[in-house]
Amino acid sequence: MFIICVLIKSMYLPGIASLICFITGAPEPPAAKPNRSEVTADSITLSWYGPTFDGGSVVMGYTVEARKAGSDDRYTLISGCHLTSYIARGPKKNCQYEFRVRAQIVHGLSEPSKPSTPVTTADPVEEPEPEDHETAFAPLNVEIEPGSLFDKQYSLHEEVGKGRFGIVYRVTEKNSGVRRTAKIIKCIIAKDKEKVCEEVDITNSLRHPKLLQLGAAYERQREMVMVME
């Protein structure tokens, strides 16, 4: 915890100064653990989410740390990264690495995030064949369907991303075997579902090759599910 004291001149008693103290805390570590979005023989692309609480001070950047499998020593890859992603270049081939991230404010660094899943440079992530944008999803006007249909039509796999309001999973369409992503949003009160319905309406109205296309939406008792490309 940090205490910042500011000396200001009193407006009511000339010559009298007031000492005002502001208390700020260290930011929480970045939410969840860093994700690997791409792995090649000589680079690893990482992405992460910012802290849910910044300690009352603006996050100025992130520090990315790495550790080689079998070693207790961690070293800094970059300090002051202004993005929530980073490409780690030049790792040794056929080696396994683990990464973690710290948030940086003016007073110092947060505690580290959870460590990433170990990444092996000789074992790149297998990417599916890119889909033709014209056939990935025909332009749809998605209507919200019962949540039971989601379980019948899709197989749920691993988590690929996490935010404050929802979690994104990889899913497979059971009939075709096509891979999609499904964003599952917790909805505790009715207003939460109203916001998701508004998002569905907005997504229905967007048509652009570089925007993710909404394929389906489902309503459960306390969740909403949006299936995307």
C-alpha positions as CSV (number, residue, x, y, z in Angstrom):
1,M,0.0,0.0,0.0
2,F,1.2,3.5,-0.8
3,I,0.4,6.8,0.9
4,I,0.7,10.0,-1.2
5,C,0.7,13.3,0.7
6,V,-0.1,16.6,-0.9
7,L,0.4,20.0,0.8
8,I,-2.1,22.6,-0.3
9,K,-2.8,26.1,0.9
10,S,-6.0,26.6,2.8
11,M,-8.7,28.7,1.1
12,Y,-10.2,29.8,4.5
13,L,-7.2,30.5,6.6
14,P,-4.5,32.3,4.7
15,G,-1.0,31.1,5.5
16,I,-2.3,27.8,6.8
17,A,-1.6,24.8,4.7
18,S,-3.4,21.5,4.8
19,L,-1.9,18.1,4.4
20,I,-4.1,15.7,2.5
21,C,-3.1,12.1,2.2
22,F,-4.3,9.8,-0.5
23,I,-4.0,6.1,0.0
24,T,-3.5,3.8,-3.0
25,G,-2.8,0.1,-3.1
26,A,-0.8,-2.1,-5.4
27,P,-2.8,-3.3,-8.4
28,E,-4.1,-6.8,-8.5
29,P,-2.1,-9.1,-10.8
30,P,-3.4,-9.5,-14.4
31,A,-6.5,-11.6,-14.5
32,A,-6.1,-15.3,-15.2
33,K,-2.9,-16.6,-16.9
34,P,-1.2,-15.5,-20.2
35,N,-2.5,-17.4,-23.2
36,R,-0.4,-18.5,-26.1
37,S,-2.2,-17.5,-29.4
38,E,0.6,-18.6,-31.8
39,V,3.7,-20.8,-31.5
40,T,6.4,-21.2,-34.1
41,A,9.9,-22.7,-33.9
42,D,11.4,-19.3,-33.1
43,S,8.6,-17.2,-31.6
44,I,5.8,-17.4,-29.1
45,T,2.8,-14.9,-29.2
46,L,1.3,-14.2,-25.8
47,S,-1.8,-12.4,-24.7
48,W,-3.4,-11.6,-21.4
49,Y,-6.0,-9.5,-19.6
50,G,-5.4,-6.5,-17.3
51,P,-6.0,-6.5,-13.6
52,T,-9.6,-6.2,-12.3
53,F,-8.4,-3.6,-9.8
54,D,-5.6,-1.1,-10.6
55,G,-5.0,0.0,-7.1
56,G,-6.4,3.5,-7.7
57,S,-3.6,4.4,-10.2
58,V,-3.4,4.1,-14.0
59,V,-1.7,0.9,-15.3
60,M,1.4,2.2,-17.2
61,G,2.4,-1.0,-18.8
62,Y,3.2,-4.7,-18.2
63,T,6.3,-6.7,-17.4
64,V,6.6,-10.2,-19.0
65,E,8.7,-12.8,-17.3
66,A,9.8,-16.2,-18.6
67,R,11.2,-19.3,-17.1
68,K,12.8,-22.2,-19.0
69,A,11.6,-25.7,-17.9
70,G,13.8,-27.2,-15.3
71,S,15.2,-23.9,-14.1
72,D,14.2,-21.9,-11.0
73,D,15.4,-18.6,-12.5
74,R,13.0,-16.2,-14.1
75,Y,14.1,-13.4,-16.4
76,T,12.4,-10.3,-17.8
77,L,11.5,-10.4,-21.5
78,I,10.1,-6.8,-21.6
79,S,9.3,-4.1,-19.2
80,G,6.8,-1.3,-19.8
81,C,4.8,-3.1,-22.6
82,H,1.9,-0.9,-23.4
83,L,-0.2,-3.7,-25.0
84,T,-1.8,-6.8,-23.6
85,S,0.0,-9.0,-26.0
86,Y,3.7,-9.7,-26.8
87,I,5.7,-11.7,-29.3
88,A,8.6,-13.5,-27.5
89,R,11.2,-13.9,-30.3
90,G,14.3,-16.1,-30.3
91,P,13.5,-18.9,-27.8
92,K,15.7,-21.9,-28.0
93,K,14.4,-24.7,-30.2
94,N,13.0,-27.8,-28.6
95,C,12.7,-26.1,-25.2
96,Q,9.7,-25.6,-23.0
97,Y,8.9,-22.2,-21.4
98,E,6.5,-20.8,-18.9
99,F,5.4,-17.1,-18.8
100,R,3.8,-14.8,-16.3
101,V,2.9,-11.1,-16.4
102,R,2.9,-8.2,-13.8
103,A,1.0,-4.9,-14.0
104,Q,3.1,-1.8,-13.6
105,I,1.9,1.5,-12.0
106,V,3.9,4.6,-11.0
107,H,4.6,3.1,-7.6
108,G,5.9,-0.3,-8.8
109,L,4.8,-3.8,-10.0
110,S,1.9,-6.0,-9.0
111,E,2.2,-9.6,-7.9
112,P,2.7,-11.9,-10.9
113,S,-0.2,-13.5,-12.8
114,K,-0.7,-17.2,-12.7
115,P,1.9,-18.9,-14.9
116,S,1.0,-19.8,-18.4
117,T,0.6,-23.4,-19.5
118,P,4.1,-24.6,-20.5
119,V,4.8,-23.9,-24.2
120,T,7.2,-26.1,-26.3
121,T,8.8,-24.3,-29.3
122,A,9.0,-27.6,-31.2
123,D,5.3,-28.3,-30.8
124,P,3.5,-25.4,-32.4
125,V,-0.2,-25.0,-32.0
126,E,-2.0,-26.6,-34.9
127,E,-4.2,-24.1,-36.5
128,P,-7.4,-25.2,-38.5
129,E,-7.6,-24.5,-42.1
130,P,-8.9,-20.9,-42.6
131,E,-12.5,-20.7,-43.5
132,D,-13.7,-18.9,-46.5
133,H,-15.4,-15.7,-45.2
134,E,-18.2,-16.0,-47.7
135,T,-19.1,-19.5,-46.5
136,A,-18.1,-19.4,-42.8
137,F,-21.4,-18.0,-41.8
138,A,-24.0,-16.7,-44.3
139,P,-25.3,-13.3,-43.1
140,L,-27.7,-14.3,-40.4
141,N,-30.4,-12.5,-38.4
142,V,-29.8,-14.5,-35.2
143,E,-32.7,-15.1,-32.8
144,I,-32.1,-16.2,-29.3
145,E,-32.9,-19.9,-28.8
146,P,-33.4,-22.2,-25.7
147,G,-30.1,-23.1,-24.0
148,S,-30.8,-26.9,-24.3
149,L,-30.3,-26.6,-28.1
150,F,-26.7,-25.4,-27.6
151,D,-25.8,-28.7,-25.8
152,K,-27.4,-30.7,-28.6
153,Q,-25.7,-28.9,-31.4
154,Y,-22.2,-28.2,-30.0
155,S,-19.4,-30.0,-28.1
156,L,-17.7,-27.7,-25.5
157,H,-13.9,-27.9,-25.3
158,E,-11.1,-25.9,-23.5
159,E,-11.2,-22.3,-22.4
160,V,-9.4,-19.9,-24.8
161,G,-10.1,-16.5,-23.2
162,K,-11.6,-14.9,-20.1
163,G,-13.0,-11.4,-19.3
164,R,-14.8,-9.7,-16.5
165,F,-18.3,-10.7,-17.8
166,G,-17.7,-14.0,-19.6
167,I,-15.6,-16.9,-20.7
168,V,-14.8,-17.9,-24.3
169,Y,-14.5,-21.6,-25.1
170,R,-13.6,-23.5,-28.3
171,V,-16.6,-25.5,-29.5
172,T,-17.2,-28.0,-32.3
173,E,-20.5,-28.2,-34.3
174,K,-21.5,-31.8,-33.8
175,N,-23.1,-32.3,-37.3
176,S,-20.3,-30.7,-39.4
177,G,-17.3,-30.9,-37.2
178,V,-16.6,-27.2,-37.8
179,R,-14.8,-25.4,-35.0
180,R,-16.3,-22.2,-33.5
181,T,-16.0,-20.2,-30.3
182,A,-18.7,-19.7,-27.8
183,K,-18.8,-16.8,-25.3
184,I,-20.7,-17.8,-22.2
185,I,-21.9,-14.8,-20.2
186,K,-23.1,-15.0,-16.6
187,C,-26.5,-13.3,-16.2
188,I,-27.5,-12.9,-12.5
189,I,-30.2,-10.3,-13.0
190,A,-32.6,-9.6,-15.8
191,K,-30.7,-6.4,-16.8
192,D,-27.7,-8.6,-17.6
193,K,-29.7,-10.6,-20.1
194,E,-31.1,-7.3,-21.6
195,K,-27.5,-6.2,-22.3
196,V,-26.6,-9.4,-24.0
197,C,-29.8,-9.1,-26.2
198,E,-28.7,-5.6,-27.2
199,E,-25.3,-7.0,-28.1
200,V,-26.9,-9.7,-30.3
201,D,-29.0,-7.0,-32.0
202,I,-25.9,-4.9,-32.7
203,T,-24.0,-7.9,-34.0
204,N,-26.9,-8.8,-36.3
205,S,-26.6,-5.4,-37.9
206,L,-22.9,-5.5,-38.6
207,R,-21.6,-6.9,-41.9
208,H,-17.9,-6.6,-42.6
209,P,-15.3,-9.2,-43.7
210,K,-13.0,-8.3,-40.7
211,L,-15.7,-8.5,-38.1
212,L,-16.6,-11.8,-36.4
213,Q,-19.9,-13.1,-37.5
214,L,-22.5,-14.2,-34.9
215,G,-23.8,-17.6,-35.8
216,A,-26.2,-18.4,-32.9
217,A,-27.3,-17.3,-29.5
218,Y,-28.9,-19.3,-26.6
219,E,-30.5,-18.5,-23.3
220,R,-30.0,-20.5,-20.2
221,Q,-31.4,-19.9,-16.7
222,R,-28.4,-17.8,-15.5
223,E,-26.3,-17.6,-18.7
224,M,-26.3,-16.4,-22.3
225,V,-24.3,-18.1,-25.0
226,M,-23.1,-16.5,-28.2
227,V,-21.6,-18.7,-30.9
228,M,-19.1,-16.9,-33.1
229,E,-16.8,-17.7,-36.0
